Amino acid sequence: MRIALLALCVTVTVVCATHTIAAQGNRIIYITPTSDDFHTYLSAAIQKKKVPVSVTIDKTKAHWILEPSQVAEQQVTTGHKVVNCLFASCAGNEDKARSSVQLIDNNGTIVWSYAVNKARGAKNRQSMAEAIAKHLNDDFLKNQH
């Protein structure tokens, strides 16, 4: 009885895993590592936003390669903030960050790209990654057949 139950559980698990891959249309993405670890934020954002792809660490198994640039941060100095508030408005005094990604197919063709700019610099990497994941799904994947 226990062996039959175990076999049933294994079968259900395999069927569920196969169904998940089939539901994603075998869409597998490799995210090129970045020295600032932004690729980790991208992987997490893809899962959080339920983007219908699998992320692999094996580049040879991927259908697409997502190549992110490093996050570029621009910190607004205290002096710049004071001058801005004295002679203009205090708006726009937040630190800023930007990044971009390119999605490349197996032929080396760029099939999609996106750039994101966010306020609050390093504190907003998660938000930047989530914006990229959302647009990857909405702008590219939903148009795939």
Summary of the structure (lengths in Angstrom):
residues: 145
radius of gyration: 20.6
end to end distance: 44.6
largest distance: 80.4
contacts: 380
relative contact order: 0.16
helix: 48%
strand: 24%
